[in-house]
Amino acid sequence: MILFRSFLNIFHIAELRKKLFFTLGCLVVFRLGSIIPVPGIDLALLGDYLKQASNLGQWFNYLDMYSGASLSQCRLFALGIGPYITASIAIQLFGMTIPYFEELMKEGEYGRKIMNQYTRYVTLVLAIVYSFGYSTLLQSQGIVLNPGIGFTITFVAALTAGAMFIMWLGDQITEFGLGNGSSMIIFAGIVSSFPNHFMSTLNYIRMGSSDPIVMSLVLALFILIIACIVFLEKGDRKIPIQYARKVIGNRVFGGQSTYIPFKVNPVGVMPVIFAQAALQFPGMAVNVLASYFPSLDFLKAFSSPMSPVFMVMQFLLIIFFTFVWTALQFNPDELADNLKKNGGFIPGVRPGKSTANYLDYILNRVGLVGAIYLGILAVLPNILFSVITMPFYLGGTSLLIVVGVALEFSSQAESYLIEHRYEGFLSSGRVKSRA
């Protein structure tokens, strides 16, 4: 009852209620676009082809999950948010390696607007490339009803327009709604397939294809993984901060003690999303090229989401993007400078450069733990699916994204409740972090 009452408090705050309904409205639009078909495709032949092409079928299942089953059905939003995420990765890496983009990153709001514009241009190019490659694959397999230049132009234009609209929709959620827009769209795509997964599992057990005890153990493992994600997402390292006393006239200011919380996972699910997007293009390219050049067929075994090479690459990329995203989000020098200006210091550490080095040291240590935890939880379900035959695919990255986005969403909503002196989602009034 307490949780339900706290949830109803959301509707008592006009601003929060507006953001919530706006977010839900955008997600409804996304789901409506995910059921609009692109004309000219024989869906029966497409389904048969995906069943026969085992490695390519695995890749389609892997990517189809993030588009809300739009990719395998050739819907308008088949590309999903993938081109935009890939473009964001490229621009962020440019900002760390190319001097022009490095300067833009230092120019504040103006530089961020310019980089966002470049991200949109790259998204457009990638959407055209992805959709053209998809149309070429469909025509080469005889899945298109009327192949030719007319179909290619129509197909590429439709999928590109869908990808650009999703990018715009994500920006609107980020600006006017709750949560990160890109993450919310991926979340909606993954969650939309859960009812089908549940029904297919029941049919799988009913037909005797799997033991109910095995399925129960798999369910228990997924619940345990979700519990670990929630447990570690709330963990943090508290850095004590002491403020010096200031006497102005007859009044004394400062002198209090506080702390800076460094979360075990300070960057949320963005490294997982980036790693998935970084592996998307090479994996699809290998499968498409192998269909034209049989000599490259051996590469399919390495590009499959179930292969050990793919899992190792996914694990390493998650660690890499965790440190990259942490470096973009946190600036120890700026934090140390702000502490010094406000008369704060870490006990036992000299203000200034020594404080910045200490904060960077702690952030890297805590970040390494968070990166390893993200990597392990991402590949663990993949290992499970490679051992046990399941009627669906639900990777570790999907679980991390779903749980992480849900926690971020609830955290933002709860901050509004606390600000307006309502109870949080727990009876204690706030979701506690675990030190």
N, C-alpha and C positions, 0 to 999 in steps of 0.2 A: 504493500500500500504506500509506503514512503517513497519508493522508486516511482510508482505511478503518479503520485501527487507532485513529485518533483518534475516529472515530465510534463504534467499539465501546466506547471508554472511557466513553461516556454511561451504559451499562448497569452500570458498576461503582459508580456513585454512587446510593445508594438514593433520596435526595430528588429528584434530577434524573430518575431513571427513573420515579418516581411521577408527577411533573409531566408528563413526556412522554406516558405512557400515558393520563393523565387528559385531556390535550388531544386526543389522537387519539380517545379514546372520545367526547368531546363532538362532535367533527367527524363521527364516524360517525353519531351520533344526528341531527345536522343533515342529513346526506345521506339518512338513512332518512325523515325528515319531508318531504324534498323530493320523494319519489316517492309520497307518499300523496295520492290525488286528492280534490278536493272534488266531491261528487255533484251531478248535475243539469246538467252542461255537455256540449255536443256539441263534442268536440275537433276533429272534422273540419271543422265549420263555422267554428270559431275559427281554425284554420290557414288556411282559404281567405280569411277576412276579413283576417287580418294580411298575407297576400300581396297582396290588392287595395288595402288602405289603405296606400299607400307611406309617407307621413310617420308615421302611427301605427305602422306596422310597424317603421320605423327606431327609434322610441322604445321599442317593446317589446323589440327586439333589444338596445338600449342598457341597459335596466333588467333584462332577462332574464338578462344575463350575471352580474349581481351576486347574483341569487337562485339560481344554479345551474340555469337553465332551468325553474324552478318557475312563473314568472309566465305564460309563454306556454302552459303546460300546466294552469294553474289547480290547482296543488298546494297542500297545506296551508301550506307556508312561502313562498307566492307573494310576500308583501310583504318577506320577508327582514329584514335589519337596518336597512332604510331609514328607517322611522318613528323608531327610536331615535336614529339619527344626526341626523336633522332636528331632533328634540326637543333633543338635546344642543347643536346649534348655537344654537337659540332661547334656551336657558337660559344659555349662555355669553355671548351678546349681551346678555341681560337683566342679567347680572352686570357688564357694562361701562357700562350706561346707566340702570338703575333703582336708586335708592338702597337699597331693601330688599335686593335681591340683592347689591349691592356690599358691604353689611354682612355678609351671610352668607358671602361669599367671604373675609372677613377673620377669620372665627371658627374657622378651622382645621378639625379633623376633624368637629366638630359641624355647622358650616355646610356642609361638603361632603356630609354625610349628608342634610341637609334639601334641598339642591339636587338631589341624586340622586333624592330622592323626588318632587320637582316634575318632574324629567325623565321619570320613569316615568308620572306622570299625563298629561303632554303626549304621551308615546308612545302611551298608550291612546287618547287623543282622535284623534291622527293616524291610527292604525291603523283606527279606526272610519270616519273620513272617507275614507281611501284605499280600503278594502274596499267601502264603500257606493258610491263613484264607479265602482269596477270592476264591481260588480254591475249598476249602472244602465246602463253601457255595454254589457255583455253582453246584457242584456234588450232594450235598444233595437235591437240588431242581430239579434235572433232566434236567438241562440246558446244560450239556456237552454231545456232540455227542458220544464220546468213553471214558467214565470215567475209572479211574484206575491209577495205579502208573505212567504209561507212560505219561498220560496227566498231572498229578501233577508235575512231574519233568520238563516237557516242559514249562508248564505255569509259574511255579515259576522261572525258569531260564530266561524266556523271560521278565517277569515283573521286576525281580531284575536287569537284565542287563539294561533295560530301565531306571530304577530309578538311577542307578549308572552313566549312561551316562548323564542324566539330571543334576546330581550333578556336574559332570565334566564340562558340558556346562555352568552352572552358574558360576563356578570358572573362566572360560575363559572370560566371559562377565565382571566380576568384575575386572579382571586383565588387559584386553586389550580393553574393550569396555567402554560404558557409563552407569552409574548407577550401583546399586547392582544387581548382576546376579540372585540371588534367587528371588528378588522382580520383576525383569523384566520378568522372566519366568512365575510367577504367574499372572502378569499383562497381558501377552500375552494370557494366558489361559482364563482369565475372559473376555477380550475384544473380543476374537474370537467368543463368544456366543452372543454378542450384536445383530448382524443381525438376528439371529434366534429368539431372544426375540422380536425384532421389528415386524417381520412378524407374529409371533404367536399372538401378541397383536392385530394386524390389523385383523387377521382371527377371533379372539375372539370377537371383536366388530362387524365385519361383520355378524357373526352368531347370534348376538343378545344376547350373553352370558353376556355382560356387557354394562353399559351405557357409551357413549363417554364422557359425562361430568365428570363421576367418573374417567375415565382413564386420562382425561386432568388434573384433580386435583392431581392425583398421579404423573403425569409427572412434574407438577409445584412443588410438594413437593420434588421430587428428585433433581430438579434444585436448589431449595432453600438449600437443604442439601449440594450439591456440592459448592454452593456459600459460605456457612458457613465454609466448610473445607478449601477453598482457603483463606478466610478472616482470620481465626484463625491460619493457617499455617504460615502466614506472620507476625503475631503479635509477639512482643518480649519485654523484659524488659531490659532496658539499664542501666548498672552499670557504673557510672562515674569513670574514672581513671585519676589521676594526676601524672605526672612524675617530679621528683625533678630536679632542675638546677644543671649542672656540669660545672665548669670553668676549661678548660685545655688550659694553655697558654693564648692567646688572644681570644680564641673561647669559646662560651657558647653552651653547649649541653643540650637537655632536656627542661623541663619547659612547654611542651605542654600538652593539655588535650585531652583525648579520652574516649572511653567507651567499655565495654564488653557486647555484646548482648546475653541475655539468651532468647531463643525462648519459646513461650508458649508450643509448642510441640517440645522439643529438640531432640527427637529420631525418628521422622518420623513414618512410618507405621510398624516398626518391632514389637512393642508390640501387634498390631492387628494380625499380621501373627503368632506370637508365641502363642497367646491365641487360635486362630483357630486350630493350630497344637496340642496344649495340650488337646483340647476337642475332637479331631478327633478319637484317639484310644479308649478312654472309651466309646464314643457313639457307635462306630461300634461294639465294644466287647459286649456291652449290647444287641444290636439287634441280633447279631449272637448267643449269648448264649440263648437268649429268644426263638429262633427258635428251639433249642434242649431241653430246659427245660421250659415247659409252666408255671411253678410256678414263673418264673422271668418275666413273660409277663408284669406285672404292671410297671416295670422299663422303658418300652418303652416310657411311657408318660412323664417321666422326662428327657429322653435322646433326645427327639425330638428337632430340632433347633427352633421350634415354641413354646416350653413349657416355662412357666415363670421361672422354675428352671434353664433351660439351659441359658436363657437370663441373669439371675442374675449371674450365674457362669462366663459367658462370660464377663460381665461388671467388675466383681471383678478381673478376670485374666488379663484383659487389664490394670487395675490400677496397679496390682502387677508387671507385666512385664514392664510397663513404668518406675517404680522406679528401677527395677533390671537393665534394659538396660541403664538408666541414670547413675546409679552407675558405670557401666562398661565403659561408654563412657567419663565421666567427673570425674576428680580427683581434688577436691577443694584444697587439700594440695599442690599438684604439681603446680596448677595455682597460688596459693598464694606465693609459693616459687619462681616461675619465676618472678612474679611481684616485689618481694623484691630484687632479684638479679639485675633487670634492673632499680631499683630506682623508681618503680611505687607504688602507694598506693591509697586506696579508701578514699576520704575525710571523716574525722570523725571516721575512723576505724584504729586501730593500725596494722602495718605490721606484718606478721607472722601468728601465730595461730589464732589471732582474725580475721584476714582477711579470713582465711580458714573457720572458723565457720560462718562468715557472708555470704560468697559465698554459703556454704552448705545450710544455712537457706533460702536464696533467691531461690536457685535451687530447693529445696523441695517445696516451696510455689508455684513457677511458674509451676513446674512439676505436682503438684496436680491438678491445674487448667487444664493443658493439658491432664492429665489422665482421669479426669471426662469428659472432652469434647470428647475424643476419645471413651470412654465407651458409652456415650449417643448417639453419632452419629452411633455407631455400632449396638445398639439394636433398635433404632427408626424404621428403615425399617422393622425389624422382627416383631415389633408390628403391623405395617401397614399391612404386608402380613397375619398376623393372623386374621385381621379384614376383609380385602377385598380379595376376591378370584381373583387370578391372574393366567395367563397361564404359568408363569415362576417364578423362584425364584432368586432374586437379593438382597442379604443381605447387611446390613450396612458395614460389614467388607470388602465386595467386593468394595463398593463405596470408602471407605477410602483407600484401597490399590490402586485402579485405579488412583484416584486423587493425592494421596500422591506420588506414583511412577512417575506420569507425572510431578509433580512439581519438584521432585528431579532430574529427567532427564533434564528438561529445565534449572534448576539452574546450573547443571554441564556444559551444553552446553553454557550457557550464560557466565559463568566464563571464558571460552576460548575466547569468543568474546570480553569481556572487556579487557582481557589480551593482545589481539592483536589489541586493540583500534578500534574495530568495535562497532556499536550500539547494545544494547541489544534488547530483544524482545519488549520493550516498547520505546516510543519516548524519555523518560527521560534517556535512556541509561542503566538502571538497574531496575530489578524488586524490587520495594521499599518494605522494611519491615515496618509494622505498629507498631509504638511504643505505 
